[in-house]
Amino acid sequence: ASEKVFEERKKYLPIMMSGTLTDKSGRTLTGQTLSAFVASMQSDYVISLGLNCSFGAKELLPYVKELAGLTGLYVSVHPNAGLPNQLGAYDELPRETAALLSELLDNGCLNIVGGCCGTRPAHIQAIHNATKGRTPRRLPTLLTETIVAGLEPLKINKASNFINIGERTNVAGSIKFARLIRDKKYEEALSVAKEQVENGAQIIDINFDDGLLEGVQEMDIFLKLISSEPDISRVPIMVDSSKWEVILTGLKAIQGKPIVNSISLKNGEEEFLQQAKIIKQFGAAVVVMAFDENGQADSYEKKIAIAKRAYDLLVGQIQFPPENIVFDVNILAIATGMKEHNNYGVDFIKAVGWIKENLPFAKTSGGLSNLSFSFRGNNVIREAIHSVFLYHAIKAGLDMAILNPGMIQIYDDIDKELLQLVEAVVLNQSEEATDHLIDYAGKVQNQKTEKVVVEDVWRSASFAERLKLALMRGITEYLIDDLEEARKALPTAIEIIEGPLMDGMRAVGDLFGEGKMFLPQVVK
């Protein structure tokens, strides 16, 4: 709002942002952590981030120290004079408040000081006397990294591995969710969102682009309902729509730092930059689609050309933070029977690698379900295609994708014949690859994934191997019997934990680190 007025009046003023912590957990009244608050409040004209009011300077000390390490901006503190007594008065003496703030200066944590509830002129004078002529905190140079936030922050970097974005709160990604929204069954719709988070979704994609829905209204209602559900709102939101007014509604309803999905050069540079400026004012990240005035990029050359052009416009013309740019260079359907589609997977993977090498700090994403569309109805094949594609795309640098965790297999569990066929299709290794996969698909049309992945043979292995495999695959059916067998065979319970269970955990960790298993499967 301030920046909008600045633009209208052509007068620009510095902004100080300050938050209030409400309890010893260090969260704001709405439940945001301090680090999520910092991630959400970064903006062009904000010169300082600070804490005020709360529970007095003494209790604020550790949080101000934490804040000083989280931001490259100035740090302010305006504490209460302690907590009010039973009569509502504040008993903390001026010299006590001043001494506490002086300690923060000693630790190099402060740039701006003042007082809040209960501080009188005498307190302000004492603070002035204690801080006058003192050396303020030096502004640190922080690592440039992508951070989005709900009630809690999410760093997107190499350490975080691949980020999965839940698609089930997208009316195009879930028939059930679309039906619940149309029927105004919002509590049940919220349970869809909650289930995604519980199953390992680190961001949730929310989309109401449906001809039977009023997108602006539904986005506003649903995001406000989510804000009262901390189990959901702790993760960042991806506001997804092809309609700008719906995106704008989403930006206004979210207290954290969301990702906008998406904008593009489809209607030219002027509209593209105008929308990007508004997204920047909200402090959000943005998905940029590989789409321009000539249409959707379907080749490697077109994908990287549009990405380069968009990046240069955003960073060069409006100083959009490059770490807040996420490129979606179009995951398109493969194995369609049309020869010109055969290299779509390879082109996407190559384009991701090029972006990571040539567009500093930018991230990459995509919508996974499009890839296997030609095999809809055959989940065995679709899940294998998704897993193989992600394995190679993540190695090339893919940071995140919108997906259904239930439609992904563990890479190493894919039937070896199927794996070879899918690799050939995804990587376009031969002109006959699609025909060979179609032939295989006919054999397994009615099979369930579990029948391919989990064979009865594993039950004849040792209890240690059975426990390890059960942990790796999230199978709970036989745990009671297998653990009882282990209890009888091993002297102590700790040997069960440090033996087969830890073996399973190590295997899960290795698969996750290699990009062969994904967080929802780890959670399971």
C-alpha positions in Angstrom: 0.0 0.0 0.0 2.8 2.4 0.9 4.7 1.7 -2.3 1.5 2.3 -4.3 1.1 5.7 -2.8 4.8 6.4 -3.4 4.3 5.7 -7.1 1.2 7.8 -7.3 2.8 10.8 -5.6 6.3 10.3 -6.9 7.6 10.7 -3.4 9.6 7.8 -1.8 10.1 7.4 1.9 11.9 4.7 3.9 9.8 2.2 5.7 10.5 0.6 9.1 8.8 -2.8 9.7 8.3 -4.1 13.2 6.7 -7.2 14.6 5.3 -8.3 18.0 6.1 -11.7 19.5 3.3 -13.0 21.7 4.9 -15.9 23.7 8.2 -17.6 24.5 8.0 -19.7 21.4 9.1 -16.6 19.5 6.1 -16.5 17.2 3.8 -13.6 16.1 0.2 -13.4 17.1 -0.8 -15.1 13.8 1.7 -17.9 14.5 4.6 -16.9 12.2 8.2 -17.7 13.3 10.7 -14.9 13.3 12.5 -16.2 10.3 9.2 -16.5 8.3 8.4 -12.9 9.3 11.7 -11.7 8.0 11.3 -13.6 4.7 7.8 -12.1 4.3 8.7 -8.5 5.0 11.5 -7.8 2.6 10.7 -5.0 0.1 12.5 -2.2 -1.8 11.7 0.6 0.6 12.0 -1.3 3.9 15.2 -0.1 5.6 14.8 -1.9 8.9 13.2 -4.9 10.5 12.6 -5.0 14.2 10.6 -6.1 17.3 8.4 -4.0 19.5 6.0 -4.4 22.4 6.0 -8.1 23.2 7.1 -9.1 26.7 9.8 -6.6 27.5 13.5 -6.1 26.7 14.8 -9.0 28.9 12.7 -11.7 27.1 13.3 -10.1 23.7 17.1 -10.3 24.0 17.5 -13.8 22.3 15.0 -12.9 19.5 16.7 -9.6 18.7 20.0 -11.5 18.5 18.4 -14.1 16.2 16.9 -11.3 14.0 20.3 -9.6 13.6 21.6 -12.8 12.0 18.6 -13.2 9.7 18.6 -9.8 7.8 20.9 -7.5 6.0 18.7 -4.6 6.9 19.0 -2.4 10.0 17.6 -3.9 13.2 15.3 -2.0 15.5 13.8 -2.8 19.0 11.1 -0.9 20.9 10.4 -3.1 24.0 7.8 -2.6 26.7 9.0 -1.7 30.1 8.6 -5.3 31.2 5.2 -6.9 31.6 2.3 -5.1 33.3 1.5 -5.9 36.9 -2.0 -6.8 38.2 -3.1 -3.2 38.1 -1.9 -2.8 34.5 1.1 -0.6 35.4 4.7 -1.2 34.3 7.3 -1.6 37.1 10.6 -1.8 35.1 12.8 1.1 35.9 14.4 3.3 33.2 17.9 2.2 34.1 16.8 -1.5 33.8 15.4 -1.0 30.3 18.5 1.0 29.3 20.9 -1.7 30.6 19.1 -4.4 28.7 19.3 -2.5 25.4 22.9 -1.6 26.1 23.6 -5.4 26.3 22.2 -5.8 22.7 24.6 -3.0 21.5 27.5 -4.8 23.2 26.6 -7.9 21.1 26.5 -5.9 17.9 22.7 -6.5 17.4 21.1 -3.0 17.2 20.8 0.0 14.9 17.6 1.7 16.1 16.2 1.8 19.6 13.1 3.2 21.3 10.4 2.2 23.7 6.8 0.8 23.6 4.2 0.2 26.3 5.0 1.4 29.7 8.1 3.5 28.7 7.9 7.1 29.8 10.1 10.1 29.0 12.5 9.0 31.7 12.9 5.6 30.0 13.6 7.2 26.6 16.2 9.5 28.2 17.9 6.6 29.9 18.0 4.7 26.6 19.4 7.7 24.9 22.1 8.1 27.6 23.0 4.4 27.4 23.3 4.3 23.6 24.6 7.7 22.6 27.9 7.5 20.8 27.9 3.7 20.8 28.8 1.7 17.7 25.7 0.4 15.9 25.5 -3.1 14.3 27.3 -3.5 11.1 25.1 -4.6 8.2 26.1 -8.1 7.2 26.3 -9.4 3.7 24.0 -12.4 3.6 24.1 -15.4 1.3 21.6 -14.9 -1.6 19.1 -17.7 -1.4 15.5 -18.4 -2.3 13.2 -18.4 0.8 9.4 -18.6 0.7 7.2 -18.8 3.8 4.0 -19.7 5.4 4.0 -19.7 9.2 7.4 -21.3 8.8 10.1 -20.5 6.2 11.2 -22.8 3.4 14.7 -22.5 1.9 15.1 -23.8 -1.6 18.7 -24.7 -2.1 20.9 -27.8 -2.6 20.6 -28.6 1.1 16.8 -28.8 0.9 17.0 -31.3 -2.0 14.0 -31.4 -4.4 10.8 -29.5 -3.3 7.5 -31.2 -4.0 4.4 -29.0 -4.5 1.1 -30.6 -3.8 -1.4 -30.4 -6.7 -4.5 -31.8 -5.0 -5.8 -28.3 -4.0 -5.9 -27.5 -7.7 -9.4 -28.0 -9.3 -7.6 -29.3 -12.4 -5.5 -31.7 -10.4 -8.2 -33.2 -8.2 -11.8 -34.1 -9.2 -12.6 -34.5 -5.5 -11.3 -31.1 -4.6 -13.2 -29.5 -7.5 -16.4 -31.1 -6.4 -16.0 -30.1 -2.8 -15.4 -26.4 -3.8 -18.4 -26.4 -6.1 -20.6 -27.8 -3.3 -19.2 -25.2 -0.8 -17.9 -28.0 1.4 -15.0 -26.0 2.6 -14.2 -28.0 5.7 -13.8 -31.2 3.6 -11.8 -29.2 1.1 -9.4 -28.1 3.9 -8.9 -31.7 4.8 -7.5 -32.3 1.3 -5.0 -29.5 1.9 -4.1 -30.8 5.3 -3.6 -34.3 4.0 -1.2 -33.1 1.4 0.9 -31.3 4.0 0.9 -34.4 6.3 2.0 -36.5 3.4 5.1 -34.4 2.7 4.0 -31.5 0.4 6.4 -28.6 1.2 4.3 -26.1 -0.8 0.6 -26.4 -1.8 -0.6 -25.2 -5.2 -4.1 -23.6 -5.0 -6.1 -23.1 -8.2 -9.7 -22.3 -8.9 -9.7 -21.9 -12.7 -12.9 -23.6 -13.5 -15.8 -22.2 -15.6 -18.3 -23.1 -12.9 -16.4 -21.3 -10.1 -16.0 -17.6 -9.2 -12.2 -17.7 -8.9 -11.7 -14.4 -7.1 -14.3 -15.3 -4.4 -13.2 -18.9 -4.0 -9.5 -17.9 -3.7 -10.3 -15.2 -1.0 -12.5 -17.6 1.0 -10.2 -20.6 0.9 -7.0 -18.7 1.7 -8.7 -17.0 4.7 -9.9 -20.4 5.9 -6.3 -21.8 5.5 -4.9 -18.9 7.6 -6.9 -20.3 10.6 -5.4 -23.8 10.2 -1.8 -23.7 11.3 -1.3 -27.3 10.2 -1.8 -26.1 6.7 -0.7 -22.5 6.7 2.7 -23.5 8.1 3.8 -24.3 4.5 4.1 -21.7 1.7 1.3 -21.2 -0.8 1.6 -21.2 -4.6 -1.2 -18.9 -5.9 -2.1 -20.5 -9.2 -4.3 -18.9 -11.9 -4.4 -17.8 -15.5 -6.5 -14.8 -14.3 -4.6 -11.8 -13.0 -7.5 -10.7 -10.7 -7.4 -14.1 -9.0 -3.7 -13.9 -8.4 -4.0 -10.4 -7.0 -6.7 -11.6 -4.6 -4.4 -14.3 -3.4 -1.5 -12.0 -2.8 -3.7 -9.7 -0.7 -4.9 -12.7 1.5 -1.6 -14.3 2.3 0.6 -13.1 5.3 3.6 -15.1 4.3 5.8 -15.1 1.2 4.0 -17.0 -1.6 4.9 -18.0 -5.1 2.7 -16.7 -7.9 2.0 -19.2 -10.7 2.3 -17.6 -13.2 3.2 -14.7 -15.6 4.6 -14.8 -19.1 5.5 -12.8 -22.1 2.4 -14.0 -23.9 0.8 -10.5 -24.1 4.1 -8.7 -24.5 6.7 -7.0 -22.3 4.6 -4.1 -20.9 2.0 -6.3 -19.3 4.7 -8.8 -18.1 6.7 -6.1 -16.3 3.6 -4.4 -14.9 2.5 -7.6 -13.3 6.0 -8.4 -12.1 6.3 -5.0 -10.4 3.1 -5.7 -8.4 4.3 -9.1 -7.4 7.6 -7.6 -6.3 5.7 -5.0 -4.2 4.0 -7.9 -2.4 7.5 -9.4 -1.8 6.4 -12.7 -3.5 8.3 -15.1 -5.7 7.1 -15.7 -9.3 6.9 -18.6 -11.7 7.7 -17.4 -15.3 6.3 -19.6 -18.0 8.2 -20.2 -21.2 5.6 -18.6 -23.3 5.9 -15.5 -25.5 4.0 -13.6 -28.2 4.6 -16.5 -30.6 3.2 -19.1 -28.2 4.5 -21.9 -26.0 8.1 -22.9 -26.1 8.4 -26.5 -27.2 12.0 -26.8 -28.1 15.2 -26.4 -26.1 16.2 -23.3 -28.1 12.9 -21.6 -27.6 12.8 -22.4 -23.9 16.2 -20.9 -23.1 15.6 -17.9 -25.4 12.4 -17.0 -23.5 13.9 -17.6 -20.1 16.9 -15.4 -20.9 14.7 -12.6 -22.3 12.4 -12.8 -19.2 15.3 -12.9 -16.8 17.0 -9.8 -18.4 13.8 -7.9 -18.3 13.0 -8.7 -14.7 16.5 -8.2 -13.2 17.7 -5.5 -15.6 14.6 -3.3 -15.9 12.8 -3.6 -12.5 15.5 -5.1 -10.3 13.3 -8.1 -9.5 15.4 -10.3 -7.1 16.7 -13.1 -9.2 16.4 -15.5 -6.3 12.6 -15.0 -6.4 12.3 -16.0 -10.1 11.2 -19.6 -10.9 11.2 -20.7 -14.5 8.7 -23.3 -15.8 10.0 -24.3 -19.2 7.0 -26.5 -20.0 6.8 -30.2 -19.2 5.0 -31.5 -22.3 3.5 -34.9 -23.1 5.8 -37.5 -24.5 5.1 -40.9 -26.1 2.1 -39.5 -28.0 2.8 -41.2 -31.2 3.9 -38.0 -32.9 7.6 -37.9 -33.7 8.0 -34.2 -33.0 7.0 -34.8 -29.4 9.7 -37.5 -28.7 12.4 -35.0 -27.5 10.1 -33.0 -25.2 11.5 -34.6 -22.1 15.1 -34.2 -23.2 14.5 -30.5 -24.2 13.0 -29.7 -20.7 15.9 -31.4 -18.9 18.5 -29.6 -21.0 16.8 -26.3 -20.6 16.8 -26.7 -16.8 20.5 -27.4 -16.9 21.1 -24.3 -19.0 19.1 -22.0 -16.7 21.0 -23.2 -13.6 24.3 -22.5 -15.5 23.4 -19.2 -17.0 20.8 -17.4 -15.0 22.3 -16.8 -11.5 20.1 -17.6 -8.5 17.0 -18.5 -10.6 15.0 -21.6 -9.8 13.2 -24.1 -12.0 9.8 -25.9 -11.7 7.2 -27.7 -13.8 3.8 -29.5 -13.8 4.6 -33.2 -13.8 1.3 -34.8 -14.7 1.4 -33.4 -18.3 4.4 -35.6 -19.1 2.6 -39.0 -19.0 -0.8 -37.8 -20.3 -0.8 -40.2 -23.2 -0.9 -43.1 -20.7 -3.8 -41.8 -18.6 -5.6 -44.7 -17.1 -2.4 -46.8 -16.8 -0.9 -45.8 -13.5 1.8 -48.4 -13.6 3.3 -46.7 -16.7 2.6 -43.1 -15.6 4.3 -43.6 -12.2 7.4 -45.1 -13.8 7.6 -42.2 -16.3 7.3 -39.6 -13.5 10.0 -41.3 -11.4 12.5 -41.7 -14.3 11.9 -38.1 -15.6 12.3 -36.6 -12.1 15.5 -38.6 -11.5 17.1 -37.1 -14.6 15.6 -33.6 -14.2 16.7 -33.3 -10.6 20.2 -34.2 -11.6 20.1 -31.4 -14.2 19.0 -29.0 -11.5 15.2 -29.1 -11.2 14.3 -27.5 -7.9 10.6 -28.3 -7.6 7.6 -29.6 -9.3 3.8 -29.7 -9.0 2.9 -33.3 -8.5 0.7 -36.0 -6.9 3.0 -37.9 -4.5 0.8 -41.0 -5.0 1.8 -41.1 -8.7 5.5 -41.6 -8.2 7.4 -44.8 -7.6 10.7 -45.3 -5.9 13.2 -45.3 -8.8 15.0 -48.5 -7.7 11.7 -50.4 -7.3 10.6 -50.0 -10.9 10.5 -53.3 -12.8 13.8 -53.6 -14.6 12.2 -54.2 -18.0 9.8 -51.3 -17.5 12.7 -49.1 -16.3 14.7 -49.7 -19.5 11.7 -49.0 -21.7 10.8 -45.8 -19.8 14.4 -44.5 -19.9 14.4 -45.0 -23.6 11.2 -42.9 -24.0 12.1 -40.1 -21.6 15.6 -39.8 -23.0 14.4 -40.4 -26.6 17.0 -43.1 -27.1 15.4 -44.7 -30.2 12.6 -44.0 -32.7 10.9 -47.3 -31.6 10.9 -46.5 -27.9 7.3 -45.4 -27.7 6.0 -48.5 -29.6 8.0 -50.8 -27.3 6.5 -49.0 -24.2 3.0 -49.2 -25.6 3.4 -53.0 -26.1 4.5 -53.4 -22.5 1.6 -51.2 -21.3 -0.8 -53.6 -22.8 0.5 -56.4 -20.6 0.1 -54.5 -17.4 -3.0 -52.4 -18.1 -5.0 -53.9 -15.2 -2.1 -54.4 -12.8 -1.7 -52.3 -9.6 1.7 -50.7 -9.0 2.0 -52.7 -5.8 1.9 -55.9 -7.7 4.8 -54.9 -9.8 6.8 -53.2 -7.0 6.2 -55.5 -4.0 6.4 -59.2 -4.7 5.5 -61.9 -2.2 9.1 -63.2 -2.4 10.3 -60.6 0.1 8.3 -62.3 2.9 10.7 -65.3 2.8 13.8 -63.1 3.6 15.3 -62.8 7.1 13.4 -60.6 9.7 16.2 -58.0 9.4 15.7 -57.8 5.6 11.9 -57.7 6.0 12.1 -54.9 8.5 14.5 -52.9 6.3 12.3 -53.3 3.2 9.1 -52.5 5.1 10.6 -49.3 6.4 11.9 -48.3 2.9 8.5 -48.9 1.3 6.2 -47.8 4.1 4.6 -51.2 4.5 3.0 -51.6 8.0 0.9 -54.8 7.4 3.5 -57.2 8.8 5.3 -55.0 11.4 3.9 -56.6 14.5 4.9 -60.1 13.5 8.3 -59.1 12.2 9.2 -57.0 15.2 8.1 -59.8 17.6 10.4 -62.2 15.7 13.3 -59.6 16.0 12.6 -59.2 19.7 12.9 -62.9 20.3 16.1 -63.2 18.2 18.0 -60.1 19.5 19.0 -59.6 23.2 17.7 -56.0 23.5 15.3 -53.5 21.8 18.2 -51.1 21.2 19.7 -53.7 18.9 16.6 -53.8 16.8 16.7 -50.0 16.5 20.4 -49.8 15.7 20.3 -52.9 13.4 17.5 -53.5 10.9 15.6 -50.2 11.5 18.7 -48.0 11.1 19.7 -50.1 8.0 16.3 -49.1 6.6 16.7 -45.5 7.5 20.2 -45.4 5.9 18.8 -46.9 2.7 16.0 -44.3 2.7 18.5 -41.5 3.2 20.7 -42.7 0.4 17.8 -43.0 -2.0 16.5 -39.5 -1.1 20.0 -38.0 -1.5 20.3 -39.7 -5.0 17.0 -38.3 -6.2 15.5 -41.8 -6.3 13.0 -41.3 -3.5 11.0 -38.1 -2.7 9.9 -36.5 0.6 6.3 -37.9 0.6 7.7 -41.4 0.3 10.2 -40.6 3.1 7.4 -39.3 5.3 5.3 -42.5 4.6 
